[in-house]
Amino acid sequence: MLDLARLRALHAVSVHGSVAGAATALGYTASAVSQQITKLERETRTTLLERRGRGVALTEEAVHLAATAQRLLAIVEQAETTLEERRGRPTGRLSVGAFASAARGLLPGVLAALAREHPALDARLTEVDPHLSVDLVAKGVIDLAVAHDWDIAPLPAPQGVAQAVIGEDRCDLLVPEGHRLVGRTSVRREELAKERWVCQPPGTVCHDWLIRTLRTAGYEPDIRHQAEENHTQLALVAAGLGLAMIPRLGRGPLPPGVVAVRLDPVPVRRLYALWRAQAARRPAITATVAALQAGGAEAGLA
């Protein structure tokens, strides 16, 4: 009989594309995931992973086995949901994925509240790219995700994934102290055509949003510096190297030399909790969604 934990490891590798990515999602070491795959290969007498450069690729047999594993994991989830529902209280492990600023500005308080109110619930956080979170929920890699979209780029909701609004996070224009816009009550996007910009690297949600936002104002933004961390972007703004648009959640106090200016209209991103519809009755899901909404209100999400 095939071992479910080993099938789970193979499924995670198929979703994340690497042993390291699977290990991060499952909360294991890469060595532990490799050992699970090796044991599964012995069980099935089949080669499941092949070396490709510095990484690995699934064999054709592994692809079919991973698809079967996904169906089996869905059945197990249904059984766990039914048992938890009959107990009437949140129990067991719940994997939560969140993008960086939500993981920093929202989840610590939410997870602490869940631990106090539901000690039998083992909620575990993994920081995930917001581009990937919906797919990770849909494929059963994580139980619940905190994702976001922008007013000009709505979040797609695939079939089988339920969602609830946590709140809205507003974004400020951040400029160096002494900049010509300091002291203005508000600034329109059309007035920023000749400015230099600091933002996240290409391929990230915030980078794509900034490009689209400023293009709608009729010009191509001049992006001079790219950094993933908000604190690094703020340091570049403080040094007078460019302007930035950064949401408030998880941003922390502005450092000396940086001033927030209101944009008109104010850019808004909406935060969502996402989970598989088949797990909607699970008390752990309903309790966590309620805690996220309460935490969002406390964090100032409108």
Sine and cosine of phi, psi and omega as CSV:
sin_phi,cos_phi,sin_psi,cos_psi,sin_omega,cos_omega
0.00,0.00,0.71,-0.70,-0.02,-1.00
-0.95,0.32,0.65,-0.76,-0.02,-1.00
-0.99,0.14,0.78,-0.62,-0.08,-1.00
-0.91,0.41,-0.62,0.78,-0.01,-1.00
-0.89,0.46,-0.59,0.81,0.02,-1.00
-0.95,0.31,-0.61,0.79,0.09,-1.00
-0.90,0.44,-0.61,0.79,0.04,-1.00
-0.89,0.46,-0.64,0.77,0.01,-1.00
-0.90,0.43,-0.69,0.73,0.03,-1.00
-0.89,0.45,-0.68,0.73,0.02,-1.00
-0.87,0.49,-0.66,0.75,0.01,-1.00
-0.90,0.43,-0.63,0.77,0.05,-1.00
-0.90,0.43,-0.63,0.78,0.00,-1.00
-0.91,0.42,-0.57,0.82,-0.01,-1.00
-0.97,0.23,-0.70,0.71,-0.12,-0.99
-1.00,-0.01,-0.26,0.96,0.08,-1.00
0.99,0.15,0.06,1.00,0.02,-1.00
-0.35,-0.93,0.37,-0.93,0.05,-1.00
-0.92,0.38,-0.63,0.77,-0.01,-1.00
-0.90,0.44,-0.69,0.72,0.03,-1.00
-0.89,0.45,-0.65,0.76,0.04,-1.00
-0.89,0.45,-0.65,0.76,0.00,-1.00
-0.89,0.46,-0.67,0.74,0.02,-1.00
-0.89,0.46,-0.69,0.72,-0.03,-1.00
-0.92,0.39,-0.59,0.81,-0.07,-1.00
-1.00,0.03,-0.20,0.98,-0.03,-1.00
0.98,0.20,0.40,0.92,0.02,-1.00
-0.94,-0.34,0.05,-1.00,0.19,-0.98
-1.00,0.06,0.36,-0.93,0.05,-1.00
-0.88,0.48,-0.58,0.81,0.02,-1.00
-0.89,0.47,-0.65,0.76,-0.01,-1.00
-0.91,0.42,-0.65,0.76,0.03,-1.00
-0.91,0.42,-0.68,0.73,0.02,-1.00
-0.87,0.50,-0.65,0.76,0.02,-1.00
-0.90,0.43,-0.64,0.77,0.04,-1.00
-0.88,0.47,-0.68,0.73,0.00,-1.00
-0.91,0.41,-0.66,0.75,0.02,-1.00
-0.88,0.48,-0.69,0.73,0.04,-1.00
-0.90,0.43,-0.61,0.79,0.03,-1.00
-0.92,0.39,-0.60,0.80,0.06,-1.00
-0.89,0.45,-0.64,0.77,0.04,-1.00
-0.92,0.39,-0.66,0.75,0.02,-1.00
-0.87,0.49,-0.67,0.74,-0.10,-1.00
-1.00,-0.06,-0.14,0.99,-0.08,-1.00
0.81,0.59,0.67,0.75,-0.09,-1.00
-0.66,-0.75,0.66,-0.75,0.13,-0.99
-0.97,0.23,0.83,-0.55,-0.07,-1.00
-0.96,-0.29,-0.52,0.86,0.00,-1.00
-0.83,-0.55,0.64,-0.77,0.06,-1.00
-0.84,-0.54,0.60,-0.80,0.05,-1.00
-0.93,0.36,0.74,-0.67,0.10,-1.00
-0.72,-0.69,0.99,-0.12,-0.07,-1.00
0.90,0.43,-0.83,-0.56,0.02,-1.00
-1.00,-0.02,-0.11,0.99,-0.04,-1.00
-0.92,-0.40,-0.31,-0.95,0.00,-1.00
-0.73,-0.68,0.35,-0.94,0.07,-1.00
-0.70,-0.71,0.55,-0.84,0.04,-1.00
-0.97,0.24,0.68,-0.74,0.13,-0.99
-0.95,0.31,0.18,-0.98,0.02,-1.00
-0.87,0.50,-0.64,0.77,0.04,-1.00
-0.90,0.44,-0.62,0.79,0.00,-1.00
-0.92,0.40,-0.60,0.80,0.02,-1.00
-0.87,0.49,-0.71,0.71,0.01,-1.00
-0.91,0.41,-0.66,0.75,-0.01,-1.00
-0.92,0.39,-0.60,0.80,0.03,-1.00
-0.91,0.42,-0.60,0.80,0.05,-1.00
-0.91,0.41,-0.65,0.76,0.07,-1.00
-0.90,0.43,-0.65,0.76,0.02,-1.00
-0.87,0.49,-0.63,0.77,0.01,-1.00
-0.88,0.48,-0.66,0.75,0.02,-1.00
-0.92,0.40,-0.65,0.76,0.01,-1.00
-0.91,0.42,-0.66,0.75,0.01,-1.00
-0.90,0.43,-0.56,0.83,0.05,-1.00
-0.91,0.42,-0.63,0.78,0.03,-1.00
-0.92,0.40,-0.68,0.74,0.03,-1.00
-0.88,0.48,-0.66,0.75,0.02,-1.00
-0.88,0.47,-0.65,0.76,0.03,-1.00
-0.89,0.46,-0.67,0.75,0.02,-1.00
-0.90,0.43,-0.68,0.73,0.02,-1.00
-0.91,0.42,-0.63,0.77,0.02,-1.00
-0.88,0.47,-0.70,0.72,0.00,-1.00
-0.89,0.46,-0.70,0.71,0.00,-1.00
-0.90,0.44,-0.70,0.71,-0.01,-1.00
-0.91,0.42,-0.62,0.78,0.02,-1.00
-0.89,0.45,-0.64,0.77,0.01,-1.00
-0.92,0.39,-0.55,0.84,0.06,-1.00
-0.94,0.34,-0.49,0.87,0.06,-1.00
0.99,0.17,0.22,0.97,0.01,-1.00
-0.55,-0.84,0.44,-0.90,0.00,-1.00
-0.92,0.40,0.82,-0.57,0.03,-1.00
-0.59,-0.80,0.18,-0.98,0.09,-1.00
0.98,0.20,-0.10,-0.99,-0.04,-1.00
-1.00,0.04,0.64,-0.77,0.06,-1.00
-0.74,-0.67,0.89,-0.46,0.02,-1.00
-1.00,-0.01,0.80,-0.61,-0.05,-1.00
-0.87,-0.50,0.78,-0.63,0.10,-1.00
-0.93,-0.36,0.61,-0.79,-0.01,-1.00
-0.51,-0.86,0.54,-0.84,0.08,-1.00
-0.95,0.31,0.27,-0.96,-0.26,-0.96
-0.82,0.57,-0.78,0.63,-0.10,-1.00
-0.94,0.33,-0.48,0.88,0.10,-0.99
-0.96,0.30,-0.62,0.78,0.05,-1.00
-0.88,0.48,-0.52,0.85,-0.02,-1.00
-1.00,0.02,-0.68,0.73,-0.17,-0.99
-0.99,-0.13,-0.21,0.98,-0.09,-1.00
-0.81,-0.59,-0.73,0.68,-0.18,-0.98
-0.93,0.36,-0.56,0.83,0.00,-1.00
-0.83,0.56,-0.73,0.68,0.02,-1.00
-0.92,0.39,-0.63,0.78,0.00,-1.00
-0.91,0.42,-0.72,0.69,-0.02,-1.00
-0.91,0.42,-0.60,0.80,0.04,-1.00
-0.91,0.41,-0.64,0.76,0.03,-1.00
-0.91,0.42,-0.67,0.75,0.03,-1.00
-0.89,0.45,-0.64,0.77,0.00,-1.00
-0.90,0.43,-0.59,0.81,0.01,-1.00
-0.95,0.31,-0.70,0.71,-0.14,-0.99
-1.00,0.08,-0.43,0.90,-0.06,-1.00
-0.69,-0.72,0.97,0.25,-0.09,-1.00
-0.89,0.45,-0.33,0.95,0.02,-1.00
-0.99,0.10,-0.07,1.00,0.01,-1.00
-1.00,-0.08,0.79,-0.61,0.00,-1.00
-0.96,-0.29,0.99,0.15,-0.01,-1.00
-1.00,0.05,0.77,-0.64,-0.07,-1.00
-0.79,-0.61,0.75,-0.66,-0.09,-1.00
-0.99,-0.16,0.66,-0.75,0.18,-0.98
-0.76,-0.65,0.77,-0.64,0.08,-1.00
-0.97,0.23,0.79,-0.61,-0.04,-1.00
-0.75,-0.66,0.43,-0.90,0.08,-1.00
-0.92,0.40,0.77,-0.64,-0.01,-1.00
-0.87,0.49,-0.41,0.91,0.07,-1.00
-0.90,0.44,-0.47,0.88,-0.13,-0.99
-0.99,-0.14,-0.30,0.95,-0.22,-0.98
-0.87,0.49,-0.68,0.74,-0.03,-1.00
-0.89,0.46,-0.70,0.72,-0.01,-1.00
-0.92,0.40,-0.60,0.80,0.01,-1.00
-0.91,0.42,-0.60,0.80,0.08,-1.00
-0.93,0.37,-0.73,0.68,-0.05,-1.00
-0.86,0.50,-0.57,0.82,-0.04,-1.00
-1.00,0.02,-0.01,1.00,0.06,-1.00
0.99,0.16,0.25,0.97,0.01,-1.00
-0.97,0.26,-0.63,0.78,0.12,-0.99
-0.82,-0.58,0.45,-0.89,-0.06,-1.00
-0.99,0.17,-0.59,0.80,-0.09,-1.00
-0.52,-0.86,0.61,-0.80,0.02,-1.00
-0.78,-0.63,0.54,-0.84,0.19,-0.98
-0.97,-0.24,0.91,-0.41,-0.05,-1.00
-0.83,-0.55,0.09,-1.00,0.03,-1.00
-0.52,-0.86,0.37,-0.93,0.19,-0.98
-0.70,-0.72,0.12,-0.99,0.01,-1.00
-0.93,-0.36,0.31,-0.95,-0.03,-1.00
-0.85,0.53,-0.46,0.89,-0.02,-1.00
-0.98,-0.19,0.02,1.00,-0.03,-1.00
-0.58,-0.82,0.99,0.13,-0.06,-1.00
-0.89,0.46,0.51,-0.86,0.00,-1.00
-0.97,0.24,0.81,-0.59,0.07,-1.00
-0.95,0.31,0.65,-0.76,-0.01,-1.00
-0.89,-0.46,0.99,-0.16,-0.03,-1.00
-0.93,0.36,0.34,-0.94,0.02,-1.00
-0.87,0.49,0.68,-0.73,0.02,-1.00
1.00,-0.02,-0.06,1.00,0.03,-1.00
-0.92,-0.40,0.85,-0.53,0.04,-1.00
-1.00,-0.09,0.35,-0.94,-0.03,-1.00
-0.53,-0.85,0.41,-0.91,0.09,-1.00
-0.63,-0.77,0.62,-0.79,0.00,-1.00
-0.97,0.25,0.75,-0.66,0.10,-1.00
-1.00,-0.02,-0.64,0.77,0.00,-1.00
0.32,-0.95,-0.02,-1.00,-0.02,-1.00
-0.91,-0.42,0.70,-0.72,-0.01,-1.00
-0.93,-0.36,0.80,-0.59,-0.03,-1.00
-1.00,-0.06,0.42,-0.91,-0.09,-1.00
-0.88,-0.47,0.63,-0.78,0.03,-1.00
-0.93,-0.38,0.45,-0.89,0.21,-0.98
-1.00,0.09,0.82,-0.58,-0.04,-1.00
-0.93,-0.36,0.81,-0.59,-0.09,-1.00
-0.78,-0.63,0.39,-0.92,0.05,-1.00
-0.93,0.36,0.50,-0.86,0.09,-1.00
-0.86,0.52,0.72,-0.69,-0.03,-1.00
1.00,-0.03,-0.06,1.00,0.04,-1.00
-0.92,0.40,0.44,-0.90,-0.06,-1.00
-0.86,0.50,-0.39,0.92,-0.06,-1.00
-1.00,0.00,-0.17,0.99,0.02,-1.00
-0.90,0.44,0.75,-0.67,-0.01,-1.00
0.99,-0.16,-0.22,0.98,0.05,-1.00
-0.96,0.29,0.60,-0.80,0.05,-1.00
-0.96,0.29,-0.51,0.86,0.06,-1.00
-0.30,-0.95,0.34,-0.94,-0.03,-1.00
-0.70,-0.71,0.68,-0.74,0.07,-1.00
-1.00,-0.04,0.47,-0.88,-0.08,-1.00
-0.88,0.47,-0.53,0.85,-0.02,-1.00
-0.89,0.45,-0.35,0.94,-0.03,-1.00
-0.99,0.14,-0.02,1.00,-0.14,-0.99
-0.96,-0.28,0.26,0.97,-0.14,-0.99
-0.87,0.49,-0.56,0.83,-0.10,-1.00
-0.99,-0.13,0.15,0.99,-0.05,-1.00
-0.99,0.12,0.38,-0.92,0.14,-0.99
-0.99,-0.13,0.50,-0.86,-0.15,-0.99
-0.81,-0.58,0.50,-0.87,0.16,-0.99
-0.89,-0.46,0.76,-0.65,0.00,-1.00
-0.39,-0.92,0.01,-1.00,0.06,-1.00
-0.94,0.33,0.27,-0.96,-0.02,-1.00
-0.93,0.37,0.32,-0.95,0.06,-1.00
-0.85,0.53,0.53,-0.85,-0.01,-1.00
1.00,-0.07,-0.22,0.98,0.05,-1.00
-1.00,-0.01,0.40,-0.92,-0.03,-1.00
-0.87,0.50,-0.72,0.70,-0.08,-1.00
-0.93,0.37,-0.58,0.82,0.06,-1.00
-0.90,0.44,-0.75,0.66,-0.02,-1.00
-0.88,0.47,-0.62,0.78,0.01,-1.00
-0.91,0.42,-0.69,0.72,0.00,-1.00
-0.87,0.49,-0.71,0.70,0.00,-1.00
-0.86,0.52,-0.75,0.67,-0.05,-1.00
-0.92,0.40,-0.62,0.78,-0.02,-1.00
-0.89,0.46,-0.72,0.69,-0.06,-1.00
-0.98,0.22,-0.47,0.88,0.09,-1.00
-0.92,0.40,-0.56,0.83,0.04,-1.00
-0.92,0.40,-0.33,0.94,0.06,-1.00
-1.00,0.08,-0.04,1.00,0.14,-0.99
0.98,-0.19,0.29,0.96,0.01,-1.00
-0.48,-0.88,0.31,-0.95,0.04,-1.00
-1.00,-0.06,0.84,-0.54,-0.06,-1.00
-0.93,0.37,0.58,-0.82,0.04,-1.00
-1.00,-0.05,1.00,-0.05,-0.05,-1.00
-1.00,0.00,0.90,-0.44,-0.06,-1.00
-0.99,-0.14,-0.57,0.82,-0.11,-0.99
-0.69,-0.73,0.61,-0.79,-0.03,-1.00
-0.77,-0.63,0.75,-0.66,0.00,-1.00
-0.48,-0.88,0.65,-0.76,-0.04,-1.00
-0.96,0.27,-0.65,0.76,-0.10,-0.99
-0.99,0.14,0.68,-0.73,0.06,-1.00
-0.85,0.53,-0.64,0.76,-0.05,-1.00
-0.89,0.46,-0.59,0.81,0.04,-1.00
-0.93,0.36,-0.67,0.74,0.05,-1.00
-0.87,0.50,-0.69,0.73,0.00,-1.00
-0.89,0.45,-0.62,0.79,0.02,-1.00
-0.91,0.42,-0.62,0.79,0.04,-1.00
-0.93,0.38,-0.62,0.78,0.08,-1.00
-0.90,0.43,-0.71,0.70,-0.01,-1.00
-0.86,0.52,-0.52,0.86,0.00,-1.00
-0.99,0.16,0.01,1.00,0.04,-1.00
0.99,0.17,0.37,0.93,-0.10,-0.99
-1.00,-0.06,-0.05,1.00,0.02,-1.00
0.30,-0.95,0.06,-1.00,0.07,-1.00
-0.97,-0.24,0.32,-0.95,0.04,-1.00
-0.61,-0.80,0.43,-0.90,0.19,-0.98
-0.89,-0.46,0.92,-0.40,-0.08,-1.00
-0.75,-0.66,0.77,-0.64,0.06,-1.00
-0.89,0.45,0.32,-0.95,-0.08,-1.00
-0.99,0.17,-0.55,0.83,-0.07,-1.00
-0.88,0.47,0.82,-0.58,0.05,-1.00
0.96,0.27,0.04,1.00,-0.07,-1.00
-0.97,0.24,-0.56,0.83,-0.04,-1.00
0.98,0.19,0.03,-1.00,0.01,-1.00
-0.89,0.46,0.59,-0.81,0.04,-1.00
-0.94,0.33,0.66,-0.75,0.02,-1.00
-0.97,0.26,0.28,-0.96,0.10,-1.00
-0.83,0.56,0.65,-0.76,0.03,-1.00
1.00,-0.07,-0.01,1.00,0.02,-1.00
-0.84,-0.54,0.73,-0.68,-0.04,-1.00
-0.82,-0.57,0.70,-0.71,0.06,-1.00
-1.00,0.00,0.72,-0.70,0.03,-1.00
-0.82,-0.57,0.67,-0.74,-0.03,-1.00
-0.97,0.24,0.76,-0.65,0.11,-0.99
-1.00,0.00,0.53,-0.85,0.02,-1.00
-0.79,-0.62,0.93,-0.36,0.02,1.00
-0.97,0.24,0.38,-0.93,-0.03,-1.00
-0.96,0.27,0.82,-0.57,0.08,-1.00
-0.92,0.39,0.66,-0.75,-0.05,-1.00
-0.74,-0.67,0.70,-0.72,0.18,-0.98
-0.89,-0.46,0.61,-0.79,-0.01,-1.00
-0.97,-0.25,0.72,-0.69,0.02,-1.00
-0.99,-0.12,0.65,-0.76,-0.02,-1.00
-0.79,-0.62,0.47,-0.88,0.30,-0.95
-0.98,-0.18,0.73,-0.69,-0.02,-1.00
-0.84,-0.55,0.65,-0.76,0.06,-1.00
-0.44,-0.90,0.29,-0.96,0.03,-1.00
-0.95,0.31,0.71,-0.70,-0.06,-1.00
-0.86,0.51,-0.54,0.84,-0.04,-1.00
-0.93,0.36,-0.26,0.96,0.03,-1.00
-0.98,-0.21,0.19,0.98,-0.12,-0.99
-0.88,0.47,-0.47,0.88,-0.03,-1.00
-0.99,0.14,-0.14,0.99,-0.07,-1.00
-0.93,0.38,0.83,-0.56,0.00,-1.00
-0.83,0.55,-0.53,0.85,0.02,-1.00
-0.89,0.45,-0.59,0.81,0.02,-1.00
-0.93,0.36,-0.77,0.64,-0.05,-1.00
-0.89,0.45,-0.62,0.78,0.01,-1.00
-0.92,0.39,-0.64,0.77,-0.03,-1.00
-0.95,0.32,-0.64,0.77,0.05,-1.00
-0.88,0.47,-0.70,0.72,0.03,-1.00
-0.88,0.48,-0.66,0.75,0.01,-1.00
-0.92,0.40,-0.60,0.80,0.04,-1.00
-0.91,0.41,-0.66,0.75,0.01,-1.00
-0.92,0.39,-0.64,0.77,0.06,-1.00
-0.91,0.40,-0.68,0.74,0.04,-1.00
-0.90,0.43,-0.59,0.81,0.04,-1.00
-0.90,0.44,-0.65,0.76,0.04,-1.00
-0.89,0.45,-0.67,0.74,0.00,-1.00
-0.92,0.39,-0.51,0.86,-0.02,-1.00
-0.99,0.12,0.01,1.00,0.05,-1.00
1.00,0.04,0.28,0.96,0.06,-1.00
-0.97,0.23,0.82,-0.57,-0.10,-0.99
-0.93,0.37,0.00,0.00,0.00,0.00
